[in-house]
Structure formats: C-alpha cells, structure tokens
Amino acid sequence: MLEIKKFEREDQDEIIKLVLHCQNDGSRPFVSILNQPELLCIQEKYLDPGGCFWTARDGKRIAGSIGLMNCGNGIGVLKKFFVYEEYRGNPHHLGQKLYKELLKFARDHHFKVIVLDTPKNTDRAHKFYDKAGFIKVNESDLPIKYDYPYKDSDFYLLKLS
C-alpha cells in the first residue's frame, strides 16, 4: 500500500537514488547531485523556510517524491517531482496523488504562485502540467530567479486563487 508522508532524514539516500534514476534515463543531459545540492539538505532548503517535501512509500521502498520550496511573498517552486515508472498511471496514479498533496499544502499555507522548470524534451511532464493548469512562460516572466539543473528548460507558472 502506498503511503505519502513528509520528508524524514533517513529517506535522503533513497530520494537521491530516485531523482537521479529518473533524471538520467537517457532522454536528457546527465545531471549529478552536484547540479542540485539542495538534495543534500532537504530539511534546510525545503521545510525550514516554510515549504515542504513529501515521499511516497510502497512498504520500505520510496516510490516517488515532490517538493515545494518557499521563496517568500507567496511564491513557491515545485521541485523534485519524480515517480518510479511502475507507479505512474494506472493503477497507482502516484504523480497525481503527490501533486494533490503539494497543492493542498500550498493553498493551506497561502502560496499565491507556484513556478517550476522542466527539461524541454519531457513531453509527459509538460502534458501533466498543462492539465494541472500551469501556463508555460519565458524564464524572464518568472517572479523569482532560482537554480535549476538543466540549461535547456521550459518554465511553468500556476496562479492559485
């Protein structure tokens, strides 16, 4: 049975394994932990500033993750949204479940805008964000500047009501 819960430090190595597995699937340029050092300090970069980070577990195995960084002024950055292949779509719909958890938290904590980046060639992710109400924007249209691992990225913005 899948269980979604907030980040715990003992999950860090498994989260890194999941993220690097999904990022380095051969469909985009290679990235390492050095390109995304916030994975080494999730508590300090996500939770302590007022954001959150969730994991989905299937027993002892982490099956998915999603994070929301609080950038202040009601702005959050959706990051590290990854799900192992066997948990995508039917019957689990784990991506949708993780996203609903993030969205509830964002609304409950009065976030007004969520932004994100994703590599240009990730069509499945683009379809998900389009269906979720995100609007594709230019990087210059983002309300904040932040670090992201891919130079060739698309950017999305969601205004929360």
JOJO-V606276 format. One line per field, one symbol per residue. ss: DSSP state (2 for helix, 1 for strand, 0 for the rest). Layout:
ss = ???
This chain:
ss = 01111100222222222222222000000000222022220222222000011111110011111111110000111111111022200000022222222222222200001111111000222222222000111022200000000000111111100
